[in-house]
Amino acid sequence: MTTAELLAEGELAVVGRIRDASNAALYCTVSYDGREAACIYKPVAGERPLWDFPDGTLAQREVAAYEVSEATGWGLVPPTVLREGPYGQGMCQLWIEGQPDAELLALVEGEEAEEGWKAIGLADVGEGRTALLVHADDERLRRLAVLDAVINNADRKGGHLLPGGEGRLYGIDHGVTFNAENKLRTLLWGWAGEPLTGEAVEVLKGLKESLEEGAALALRLGELLTPAEVQATRARVAALLESGRHPEPSGEWPAIPWPPV
């Protein structure tokens, strides 16, 4: 049994509520035939309506982000399924214990990032002082920046980055993604305007094929998103391949989510 099958078919038991979440998020265990795992369950009934995401549900978008992540082969989103639970249908995702010693973000003095880091922008640290917010020049983050550009992530905060065991990195909280309008807001602007890696180009070529009419990924996304959102995803992949570069902030809206962490 795969982890995704365990999440989808196992018995879900609520342990407690994650109180700092903006929508209902429940810490649970899921068990089946002697196997057990910790997970997070976000019921659709606990979602707050968003005026700029009127169609579908946050839970569906979370699952769609996982499906695209799996199609890249990068495994950047923990296993995520749509299922019935104690409070109705919702998203169920494998719980990831982050590694507290992994340093991906930092505030530093000066106006330029040191080697091994990428600048995000200046941050107000109080008393009229500013510091430079930077993120690690890490290939895992760079892959995540590409994934975010594909799924049009409107809320990539520092707290959504979870370094896991064995050198893995996961991104979580993908409820505000896939909008048909460009809404990319992220902390991962360090490669903005830089050429995509050869690996990223090959992955995007594979995604382009997987998103063609009738292809498995396109059909799956069609179950989770609107036709306009699926078409917009195709268009974003095509635009990335055409430019061959990481996207840059448009200047039409705040490029960094608030709060950033």
Stockholm file with secondary structure:
# STOCKHOLM 1.0

chainA/1-261         MTTAELLAEGELAVVGRIRDASNAALYCTVSYDGREAACIYKPVAGERPLWDFPDGTLAQREVAAYEVSEATGWGLVPPTVLREGPYGQGMCQLWIEGQPDAELLALVEGEEAEEGWKAIGLADVGEGRTALLVHADDERLRRLAVLDAVINNADRKGGHLLPGGEGRLYGIDHGVTFNAENKLRTLLWGWAGEPLTGEAVEVLKGLKESLEEGAALALRLGELLTPAEVQATRARVAALLESGRHPEPSGEWPAIPWPPV
#=GR chainA/1-261 SS CCHHHHHHHSEEEEEEECTTCSSCCEEEEEEETTEEEEEEEEEGGGCCCCTTCCSSCHHHHHHHHHHHHHHHTSCCSCCEEEEEETTEEEEEEECCCCCTTCCCEEEESSSSCCTTEEEEEEEEEETTEEEEEEEECCHHHHHHHHHHHHHTCSCBCGGGEEECGGGCEEECCCSSCCCSSCCCCBSCCTTTTSBCCHHHHHHHHHHHHHTSTTSHHHHHHHHHSCHHHHHHHHHHHHHHHHHCBCCCCCSSSCSSCSSCC
#=GC SS_cons         CCHHHHHHHSEEEEEEECTTCSSCCEEEEEEETTEEEEEEEEEGGGCCCCTTCCSSCHHHHHHHHHHHHHHHTSCCSCCEEEEEETTEEEEEEECCCCCTTCCCEEEESSSSCCTTEEEEEEEEEETTEEEEEEEECCHHHHHHHHHHHHHTCSCBCGGGEEECGGGCEEECCCSSCCCSSCCCCBSCCTTTTSBCCHHHHHHHHHHHHHTSTTSHHHHHHHHHSCHHHHHHHHHHHHHHHHHCBCCCCCSSSCSSCSSCC
//
